[in-house]
Amino acid sequence: MDGSGQNGPGVTTGRDYVPPMPPDRPEGISFMRTWYRARRNLFSALPRKLYRAGLTEVRTPWYSSYMPNQPDLVRRVLVEEPDDFPKSDVVRQTIGDLLGQSVFVTNGEKWKRQRRIIDPSFEGGRLRETYLPMLKAAEDMSARLSALADGKPVEIEFETSHAAADVIFRTLFSQPISADAATQVFHAFRRYQMAAPMLSPADLMRFPDWFPRLGPRRWRKGRAARRIRRLLKDFVERRRREIDAGDAPQDLATAIMTTRDPVTGDIFGEEEMADQMAIFFLAGHETSASALSWALWCIANCPDVQDRLHAEAAPVFAGETSLSDLRRLPFTKDVFRETLRLYPPVPMMIREATCPVKMRDKEIAPGSPIILSPWHLGRHERIWDRPHVFDPDRWSAEATRKCARDAWIPFSTGPRVCTGAGFAMQEGVLLLGLLAARFRFTPVPGHLPEPMAHLTVRSRNGIWLKIDPR
């Protein structure tokens, strides 16, 4: 396999299967054609050389941005000098209507204060308390898939979205999500993603915030954001009343809403809490759904991997389980880690240089966007062996440990590493293991997914699978 990603379903080994990749940008095309491709799918506007490059300058008529794809440069930005490379305003301008002033978009002292309040709720002891709600969401997903296992193709992205939203509702708010609400959330997030390009002309040209961002996409995006935020604000307001009355359940939402900043003594107000709920929902629902969908696609195309998953997971989920049982699923964890390498849910992160910087032979001016790409780092041809091949067994090799330290950053790294990384790994291994224990997944001929770079890595036309009970 050459890594082109044009192979279709039916490959039968996890040691040579190259799952779908987006088309590369043709050499020599014009800026306007590149811009058109970026609006359709950012991946398709990027050159093939990024999979081998150490530092790439991307020039536009207005300014240059830089993509460091070399581990020491990435470490410099994220770990060694993070205050010199804060989150870019482009992030806030692109998704601020959904995430407000959440911890995902803020910088400086505001971000530090938010992390001081949020981080204690995701420590090890709290994660143990999330296992049973996660397990119940997984069992409910299993029941829904059993009802769909009638030989007809299933759009698995919808099902994983329902399950991930259910996990978030159960762990944050101690209640399952209704089927109607799950459908609303799925379609609202899909509309938001389709209408929220990672690049917009106004942001690219550095127009001020007050400059109107018009057009049908912007209108659809704003309406979807309002619908999602209204749903979350209702839960926050209800939980605040329960806390005030002294009868709130002791879940993640209560923990975060009652935790005081150890420095200032403040707690989150309702509007700020709604902002945090939006990022918890995006990070804990949309990203988890993306990763699980691609994991199921990959194992559907690798029957030997799927059989090994089933053999490992079936005894674990044959009876009652606890969090400690996840230790009995090392291969399942490797499959999930390999999926995150190939399909990191957040494909790119944008920082901004605040002072003159030199990287390799480039003099980078203040204000220049610095684009970090977990997608390209995870597939870098100078770092990984057979980088575009889906091979979970690579994670048992000693050489992979160094690659992972250098170039596996699906949850970012450094001070801004994802707070919920442990939560996401626990959820992914649990859901993937339980589903592999109970079902066989096979690809649907003629439905090869095309990865698209939006807020998360999704397929253009969904991921379609056939599901059979074991």
C-alpha positions, 0 to 999 in steps of 0.5 A, a space after each residue: 500500500 502506498 498510503 493513497 487511501 484509495 483501497 476499498 473495503 475488504 482488506 482482511 488484515 490489520 497489518 497492511 490496511 490503509 484506511 481512507 485518507 482525504 485527497 491531497 492538493 494537486 501541485 501548482 494549483 492557484 490560490 483561489 482553487 486552493 481556497 475553494 478546496 479549503 472551504 469544501 474540505 481543509 484536508 484537500 487543500 493541503 499538500 502531500 509534503 506535509 507528511 514529511 516536512 519539519 516546518 512549512 510556511 503557508 503564504 496568503 496575500 495577507 500574511 504567512 502562517 507556519 506549520 511546525 511538524 517536527 517534534 522539538 518545535 511542537 514541544 517548544 510551542 506546547 510545552 516549553 514556551 506556551 505563554 509565547 504561543 497562546 490560542 489564536 483569536 481565529 479559534 474564538 472568532 470561529 467557534 465563539 458563538 458555541 463555546 463563549 469564554 470557555 476554557 478551550 478558547 481563553 488565554 492568560 489569567 482567565 484560562 488559568 483560573 478556569 483550569 484551577 476550578 475544572 481540573 480537580 473534578 477530573 482527577 483519578 477518584 472522580 473518574 472511578 465514579 464515571 464508570 457505571 454511568 458510562 457502562 449504562 450508556 454502553 449497554 443502552 447503545 448495545 440494545 439500540 444496535 441489537 434492534 438495528 441488526 437486521 441486515 440493513 446498512 447503519 449510519 454508525 456516526 449517528 449511533 456513536 453520537 447518541 452514545 457519547 451524548 448519553 455518556 456526557 448527560 449521565 456523567 455530567 447531569 446524572 440522567 440519560 439523554 432522551 432519543 429525541 434530544 440525542 437526535 436534536 444534538 446530532 443534527 445540531 452539531 452536524 449542521 454546526 460543523 458543516 457551517 463552521 469552516 476552519 477558515 473564513 475570508 473575514 478571519 483570514 484577512 484579519 477583519 475586526 470582530 465588529 465586521 459582520 460575518 454574513 452568508 447562509 453558512 454563518 446564519 445556519 451556524 449561529 442557529 445551531 449554536 443557539 440551539 445547543 447552548 439553549 439545551 445546555 443552559 437549561 440544564 445548568 439553571 436547573 442544576 443551580 436550583 438543585 444545588 441551592 436547595 441542597 438536593 443536587 446529585 454528586 456528579 461532574 456538573 455539581 463538582 464543577 459548579 461548587 468548586 471554588 478557585 483556590 486563589 480567588 475563592 470564586 465559583 463559575 456563574 451560570 453564563 460561564 458555566 454554560 460556556 464550560 458545559 459547551 466545551 465539555 459537550 463538544 470535547 466529551 461528545 463530538 470528539 468521542 463519537 468521531 473516534 469511536 466511529 473511525 475505530 469501528 470502520 477500521 475493525 470492520 475492514 480488518 476481520 482478524 483485528 476484530 476477532 482478536 478484539 472479540 476474543 479479548 472483550 467477550 469474557 470481560 463483558 460476559 457478566 458484571 464489570 468494574 473499572 478495574 476490568 478495563 485493564 484486561 483489555 490491552 489490545 482494545 486500548 491499542 486499537 483505540 490508540 491506533 485510531 486516535 493516531 490516524 484519526 485524531 478527533 481535533 485534527 489541527 490546533 491554532 496558536 499565535 506567536 506573540 513575539 519574534 520567533 526563529 524556527 529553523 531558518 524562518 523568522 516568524 513575526 508576532 501575530 503569525 498563526 502557528 498551526 499544529 496538526 495532530 493529523 500530520 504528526 500522527 502520520 509523519 513519514 519520518 517518525 512512524 513506520 508505515 505511518 498510514 497503515 492501521 496496525 494496532 500491534 505497533 503499540 506493543 513495540 518499544 519503538 512506538 513508545 518514542 514515536 508516541 512521546 514525540 508525535 501522538 498528541 490527540 489530546 494536545 500536550 503541555 499545560 493545555 493538555 485536554 483535562 478529559 483525556 483520561 475520561 476519553 480513553 476510559 470511555 473509548 476502551 469501554 464502548 469499543 470493547 463492549 461493542 466488539 464483544 457483542 457484534 460483528 461489523 462489516 463495511 457496506 460496499 460502495 460507501 467509502 468514507 472521506 475524512 473531512 477537517 471540521 471541528 472534528 474529523 468526520 466523514 463527508 457522507 457518514 460511515 456506513 456499516 452492517 451490524 450482526 449480533 455475535 
